[in-house]
C-alpha cells in the first residue's frame, strides 16, 4: 500500500499541474478530466493515509 499511495499521489500532483496548464490553454475537456483525476486520486490518497496511517498499521 505504501508504493501505491506514492504512485497515486504523483498522479494527483500531475493532474493538478495539468489542470493549471489546461486553464492557460483554455481547454475545457482537459480541465474537466484533469480536475476529476485530481479529486479522485487526491481524495483516495488523503483518506487512505488519514484512516490507515503512513506506513499503514497491520492488524
Secondary structure, 3 states (H helix, E strand, C coil): CHHHHHHHHHHHHHHHHHHHHHHHHCCHHHHHHHHHHHHHHHHHHHHHHHHHCCCCCCC
